[in-house]
Amino acid sequence: MRISAADRLTPQFFRFLAVGVLNTLFGQGVCAALFLAGLHPQISLLLATISGILFNFQSIGWLVFRDKGCLLPFVACYGVTYAVNALALGLLIRVGLSPIVAQSCLILPVAVLTFVLSRKYVFGAGDRGTRSDHAARE
């Protein structure tokens, strides 16, 4: 029996959200600590992103997609999410939000972007399921 892409997506997306809580706590904690330590918001975001890439690669790969993935495309996807996040952070700060509040407002949109890019380009085979799911069927 073949499982449809939609059937695989739902539990996978819920695992992504659950792991996202852990990853968000880690990333936001690093970012906030750096903000509070006096670093420029963009430098804080860059350093939090770098540490988050390494942490998230492991947690998303193993706990969400059940796939070891490949670090280089993951880094590229995070480059895209970093650029989008940095631009949006700058805009929100310019309209008067504090860096911590501004970054908190960006959690959900950046998380969705991360899931879509990770699913499509890093872990597994997109609509065909993860590599390990695909291999198990063969």
N, C-alpha and C positions, 0 to 999 in steps of 0.2 A: 504494500500500500504506500503510495506516495503522499507525502505531507506537503500541502501547498505552502508557498512562500508566506502568505498571510498568516497561516497557522504557526509557522516558525517565528515570524516577526513578533507576535504578541508576547510570548514568554521571554524572548530575547530582549525586547524593548523594556519589559518590566525588570529583567535582570540588570539592564543598562541603567535604569533609573535607580535601582537599589545600590549598585556599585557607584553610581554618580553621587550619591549622598556621601559616601566615604571619600571619593576623589574630590568632591567640592569642599568638604571639611579640610582636607589636606591642603588643597590649592588656595582656598580663601584664607586659611590660617597662615600660610606662608606669606601670601600677599599682604594681609593685614599687619602681620608682624613687621614686614619690611616698610610698609607705609608708616607705621607707628615708630619705627626706628629712624625715620627721617629721610629715607630714600625718596627720590622723585617717583611719582606714581607710575610713569612709564618704565623706569628701571625696575621698580618693584614688580610690575606685571611681567616683565621679561624674565626676571629671576624666578618668580613663582611658576611661570610657564615652563621653563627649562626643568625645574625640579618636578613639576607635575607630569611632564612628558614621560619621564622615566618611571614614576610611580604608576601613572595611568596605563602605560603600555602593558605592564604586567597585570594589573587588576582588570582592565577591560578585556585583554586577550584571553586570560584564563577563566575569569568568572562570568563574562558576558557571552563571548563568541566561542569559548572552548577551543581556542585556536592560538597557536603561538605567534602567528602573524609575522610581520617583517618590520623591523624598527625604522628603516629609511622611509617607506611610504607613510608610516605613522607620524614621523617627524615632519614630513611635508604637509600632511593634513593639519598638524598642529601649527605649522607656519601660517596656513590659511586662516585657521581659527584665531591665532594670535593677531594677525593683521586686522581682521574684522573686529576683534575685541578691542584692540588698541585704538582704532579709529572711533569706535562707539564710546569707549571710555573717555577719550579726549572731548568728544562732543558733549557728553553728559556733564563733565566737569565744567566745560565752558558755559553751560546753561545754569550752573550754580549748585550742582550736587557735590557732596563731598566724595573723595575717591572711594571710600568704603561703600557708601550708599550706591554710587554709580556702578561699581563693579558688582554689587549684589543684584542690581537691576538686570545685569547682563547674564546672570547664571543660566536661566532657562534657554534663551536664544542660542547661547554658545553651546550649551549641552546638546540641543537638537542638531545643530550644525556638526558637532563632533560625532554624534551617533551616525548621521547620514554619511559623512565622509569615511568613518571607520568601517562601516558595513560595506560600503561600495568599493573602497580602494585598499583596505588593509587586511581585514580579517575575513576569511571565508570567501565565498564566491557570490556575493550579492544575493540575487533572487534564487540562486540554486542552493542556498544554505551555506553553512560553514564548510570549510575543507574537510574537517573531520566528519561532519554529517554526510557529506557527499561520498567520502571514502568508505564510510560504514555501509552505505547503500550498495556499493559496487562489489 
